[in-house]
Amino acid sequence: MTPIINRYDFALLFDVENGNPNGDPDAGNLPRIDPETGSGLVTDVCLKRKVRNYVEMLNRENAAIYVREKAVLTRFHEEAYRAIGAEDELRDAEEAAKKSESGESEDGASAKKKAAKPKRKGGEHVEEARKWMCERFYDVRTFGAVMSLGVNCGQVRGPVQMTFAHSVDPVLTQEHSITRMAVATEAEAEKQGGDNRTMGRKNTIPYGLYLGYGFVSPHLAAQTGFSMEDLELFWEALVNMFEHDRSAARGLMSTRKLYIFRHDSALGNAPARTLFDCIKAEPVNANRPARKYADYLVSIDASALPSGVTLVEKP
């Protein structure tokens, strides 16, 4: 597949109703919020996770996912070395690790350092292994990956990069008490005295409209082999990823608009900020809080786009 040759910038507009779009584990899984402005946040890592899950669900050829649930990443590295016929490097790495653990030939930190050296370097096959990983794994050639730990497959800087998504207006976090009419163990039942119920908390946002940005570099695409087919799959994932990621905690999440700015050249025909500033999302009634997408007027001034840039809207 031929790598893309044009630069792309894009803006993703999505919303949440009565849900938690991205919990913060350092804050009791509360919805992420900018403490200074009250705006809601969804991290780029969260959005990439949903793209990965969608692509993995499709199970397409040469579109496996590297960073997936319960994966042991070095196993994929070993698979790459076997695929390119470099099993000797794996054996050298294993022997070096064993010597490091047993303390043979050397002692202390110097032995561990010396033993780890061939394991991390991977000899002269690192570039070949890196290429194989890009061909096999969709998220490696899309988002990039650090694959130099353990059996070394190098590092990849992905052509697709995304920002945090911010809510258009400040959001309100609501805390709800919930009851489970059962307990987990006999000990809990005895402690409850026959009233087998447990209390919990659930945090949601009544409504939030979020806007995030992204960039696609053809120069980095040439290094990873990111093709037009890969790009179309990425657009498809952004439009449909919430449809296959339902949970009670996340409420109703939907992609509302995907604005794609295609440049006529590899270097680009306008700064990304100029293009993003053409997008406007304003409340229909500023005197009451928004509770649905229809409470906003979303528009884009296509006439303000500079020459050499083509706008595509999805869905």
N, C-alpha and C positions, 0 to 999 in steps of 0.2 A: 504494500500500500504506500502511496506517495504522500509524504508529509505536507501539511497545509503550507501555503505560500503567502497568505494574507493575514494581517493583524485583525483581531477582533476585540472589542470591549463589550461588556453586557451589564445589564441591570436586572435584578430579580426582585419582583414585588410579590410578597406573600403575606397571608394573615393568619391569625389564630383567634378562635372563639372559645371562651371558657376552657382554657387549657394552659399548660406550661410548655412553651415551645423549646426551652433549653434551660434545664435546671443547673444551678451552681452547686457542686458537691461541697465547696468550702462554706456554703451558707445554708446548710440543711436542705439542699436541692430547691431552694427558692428560685423563681424565674430571675434570670440575669438582668440587672438594671444598672444603668449609669448613675452613680450616686449623686452626681452634680446636677444632672438635667432631668432625671426620672425617666429617661428613654429606655425602652426595652432593648436587650441585646441578644443576638443569636450568633454564636461563634462560627468562623469559617470551618473549623473542625467538625462541628455538628452538621453543617450542610454537606460537607464532603462525605461524611458517614452515610447520609441518606442517598447520595449519588452512588456510592459503592454498593449499598444494599440493593438498589434498583438494578444495577448492572449485573450483580451476582445472581439475582433472581432470574434474569433472562438466560443465563447459562450459554452465552455465545462463544464461538470458537475464538481463541486468542484474546479473550476478554475475562480471564480469571482475575480474582481480587487478591492482592498481596496482604493488605492489612484488613483482616477479617476476624470475626469473633472466634476466640480460643485458638488462634493460629500460633504456631511456633515458627518464627520467621526464618531461623537458620536452617530449618528443614528444606525450605524453598531454595536457599543458597546452595545447599548440598545437591539438590535436584538439578540446579543449573550446572554445576561442575560435572555431574555425571552425564548430563545431556550433551555437553561440549567435549566429552572424552577426556576430562582432566581429573580422573579419579585419584591419580597419584598425589595431587595436591591435598585431597581430602585425607589420604592415608598419612601424609607428612604432618598435617595439622593434628590428627588424632594422636600420633606418636609423640609430637611435641607437647601436647596437653598431658599425656600420661607421664612423660618425663618431668614435667613441671609439678605434677601432683606427688610423684614419688621422690623427687629431689635428686634424680640420677644425674651424674656428671657435674652438676653444679649444685650450689646450695643457696637458700635464701631468695631474695628478690631478684638477683641477677639471673638465676635459673628460670624463674617464671617469665621474666622479660624476654630472655633469649628464646624460650620455648614458644612464647606467644607470637613472636615476630613472623615466622613463616605462615602461621595460621591466619594472621590478619592480612598479610600482603597478598597471599594467593598466587604468588609467582607471577608469571607473565600472562595469566589467563583472566585477570580481573576485567579487562575491557571486553573480552569475549563473553564473560559471564554477565556483565552489565547489559550488553546488547540482548542476550537471551532473556533476561528478566524483563526488559522493555517489551520485547515481542510477545511474551507470555502474559504479562499482567497489565490489565487496563489501567489501574490506578497508578502504577509506576510510571508509565509513559504519559499519563495525564497530569498527575499532581507531583510526581517525583517521589524519591525515597532515599533514606540513608541506609545503605545495605553493607556497610563496612564492618559491622560487628560480627564476631564469630568468623565464619567462612566468608571472605571478603568478595562482595559483588559490586563494589564501588558505590558511588553516590550519583543520584540523578536529580537534576533541577527540572521540575515539571513545567510545561508550557502554560498550564492553566493555574491561575492564582485567584483567590477570592478574599474579600474583606469580611469583617464582621458586618452583620445586618443590624441596622438601628431602626427602631420604630419611628414612624413619622411624627407622632405626638407622644408625650409622656404616658406611661401605662400605670395602672393601679393593680397592685398585687392583693388578692383576697385570700384569706385563710379560712378554710372550712373544716369543721369538726365532723368526723365520720365514725360510724360504729360498725364493728364486725360482731355478728351474733353467734360467735363461737370462740373457743380458745384452742391453743395448739396442743397442750399437754394436760395430763391428769393433775399435775401439780398446780397449774394455773386454775383449773376447775375448782380444786379444793380451796385455793386462795380466794377465789371469787365467791365462794359460798353458794354455788348453784346458779348464780347469775352469770352465765357464760357469755360475756360480751367484753370486747376490748375497744378502746377508743384510739383514734388516730387523727392525723391532720392531712389536709390536702390544700395545696396552694395553686391558684389559677390566676390568669389575667382575663377579665371579661371580654376585652377585644383589643387587638393590636395589629396595626398594619406596618409591615417591616419592609425596608428597602436595603438591599445589599448589592455590591458591585463585584465585577470580575474582569479578568484580562486573559487574552490568549496570545502567546508570542510564537510567531512562525520560526524564529531563530532557534528557540528551545525545542520546538516541535521537530526540527530537522535532526536534533541530537537524540530524540527518543523515538522517532518514527510515528508521532501523533498525526493521524491522517484525517481526511475529510469525513470518512466513515466514523472515526472516533469522535469527531466534533459533533456530528449529527446525533450520535448516541448520547453525548453529553447534554445537548439541548433537550433531547427526549427525556432524559433522567430529571433535569431541572423542572420540566413541566409536570411530570407524573410521579415524582418521588414521594410526595405526601399521600398519594392515593394508596400506597402500599406500606405505609408506616403508621397505621392507626393504633392508638392506645387510649385508654380512659384518661391517662395523665395529660396527654397532649391535646385533648379536646378536638376541635375541628380545625385542621390546618389545610390551607389550599394555596397553590400557586395561582396568582391572579394575572400577572403579566410578566413576560420575559422580553426585554428589549435588547436586540442584538444589533450592534453597530459594526458593519463590515467595512474595513478600509480597503482601498484599491491597491495599496502597496504593503510591503512587508514592514516598513518602518512606521507606517501610519500617516494619515492625512490631517489629523487634528489631535490636540491633547484630550485625554479621556475625560477630564473634568469639564471641558467645554460641552462634551456630548451628554454627560450625566446631568448637567444643569438644565438641559432642555426638558427634563422630566419634572412634572409638578403633581403633587398630591395634597389637596387642600380640603378641609372639612366643609361639608355643605352648610352646616349650621354650627358656628363657632360657640354658640351659647349652651350647647349640650354635648355630653361625651358621646363619642362614636361607639356603636355596638354592632355594626355590620359594614360590609364593604360599600354598600350603597350610601353610607354616610360620608363618603369621600368622593371628590371629583378628581379623577386621575386623568392627566392629559400629557401629551408630548408635542412640542412645537417642532414639527418636522421641517418647517420652512427655515428654521434657524441652524439646521445642520450644514456644516461646511461642505464644499465640493470634495468629491473623492470618498465620501462616506455614505453607505447605503443602510437604511434602517429596515429591520425585519422584526415584526411583533408576533409573539406566540403567547398563549394559544389564540 
